[in-house]
Amino acid sequence: MVAIAYTITALQGLKIKQLGQQKYINRLQELGRSVQRHSNFWIGQYGLLWIAAMEIWADLAQQLMRTKCNKLPFFQRGQRAMMLMQSTF
């Protein structure tokens, strides 16, 4: 059972990478680092947590978007990324 859950989460992390939305979950690159920082499993796991947190805090996020109109394009990119990641789960 654990192996199946691990495999599914790792595949979801791979899908997130393929969609190009990994940058919303972790740093893509660090200076001086030759080895990838996070595995596909880690990306899938934290992608799921990011989506769950956004569902819990959706009202607060909407209020923030209304008060910071100059940041709206950034909020919209984040919402699009969340929508794409939700499609992988």
VMD Tcl script that draws the C-alpha trace (Angstrom):
set ca {
  {0.00 0.00 0.00}
  {2.80 2.42 0.88}
  {4.60 1.64 -2.37}
  {1.48 2.47 -4.39}
  {0.99 5.78 -2.56}
  {4.66 6.68 -3.07}
  {4.48 5.87 -6.77}
  {1.30 7.91 -7.30}
  {2.77 10.93 -5.49}
  {6.03 10.68 -7.45}
  {4.08 10.53 -10.74}
  {2.07 13.59 -9.71}
  {5.33 15.42 -9.00}
  {6.57 14.46 -12.45}
  {3.35 15.80 -14.02}
  {3.77 19.08 -12.12}
  {7.31 19.36 -13.51}
  {6.08 18.64 -17.03}
  {3.43 21.35 -16.71}
  {6.19 23.80 -15.76}
  {4.61 24.67 -12.42}
  {7.41 23.37 -10.19}
  {8.61 26.93 -9.54}
  {5.55 27.54 -7.36}
  {6.54 24.71 -5.01}
  {10.32 24.96 -4.73}
  {13.39 26.70 -6.05}
  {14.37 25.47 -9.46}
  {18.05 26.12 -9.17}
  {20.65 27.00 -6.60}
  {24.09 28.36 -7.30}
  {26.79 25.76 -6.85}
  {24.37 22.81 -6.72}
  {24.83 20.13 -9.35}
  {22.31 17.64 -7.99}
  {18.55 18.22 -8.13}
  {17.34 19.53 -4.78}
  {13.94 17.84 -4.56}
  {12.63 14.54 -5.89}
  {9.44 14.06 -7.86}
  {7.89 12.59 -4.69}
  {8.71 15.73 -2.70}
  {7.25 17.96 -5.42}
  {4.07 15.86 -5.59}
  {3.69 15.83 -1.81}
  {4.13 19.58 -1.36}
  {2.04 20.34 -4.42}
  {-0.84 18.53 -2.75}
  {-0.24 20.44 0.50}
  {-0.10 23.75 -1.39}
  {-3.47 23.05 -3.01}
  {-5.02 22.01 0.31}
  {-3.74 25.18 2.00}
  {-5.13 27.36 -0.79}
  {-8.54 25.74 -0.40}
  {-8.50 26.47 3.33}
  {-7.33 30.06 2.90}
  {-9.27 30.91 -0.29}
  {-11.33 33.65 1.37}
  {-8.27 35.36 2.78}
  {-6.53 35.10 -0.60}
  {-9.52 36.74 -2.31}
  {-9.43 39.61 0.21}
  {-5.71 40.07 -0.38}
  {-6.24 40.17 -4.15}
  {-8.88 42.88 -3.75}
  {-6.61 45.05 -1.58}
  {-3.46 44.66 -3.70}
  {-4.72 45.43 -7.21}
  {-1.23 46.21 -8.50}
  {-0.21 42.60 -7.74}
  {-3.20 41.06 -9.55}
  {-1.17 39.61 -12.47}
  {1.00 37.71 -9.99}
  {-2.06 36.40 -8.14}
  {-3.59 35.31 -11.44}
  {-0.45 33.39 -12.39}
  {-0.53 31.64 -9.04}
  {-4.20 30.75 -9.47}
  {-3.50 29.35 -12.94}
  {-0.65 27.28 -11.55}
  {-2.93 25.94 -8.82}
  {-5.58 25.04 -11.40}
  {-3.00 23.16 -13.49}
  {-1.70 21.33 -10.44}
  {-5.22 20.39 -9.37}
  {-5.68 18.76 -12.75}
  {-2.86 16.33 -11.89}
  {-4.54 15.12 -8.68}
}
mol new
graphics top color blue
foreach p $ca { graphics top sphere $p radius 0.5 }
foreach p [lrange $ca 0 end-1] q [lrange $ca 1 end] { graphics top cylinder $p $q radius 0.2 }
display resetview
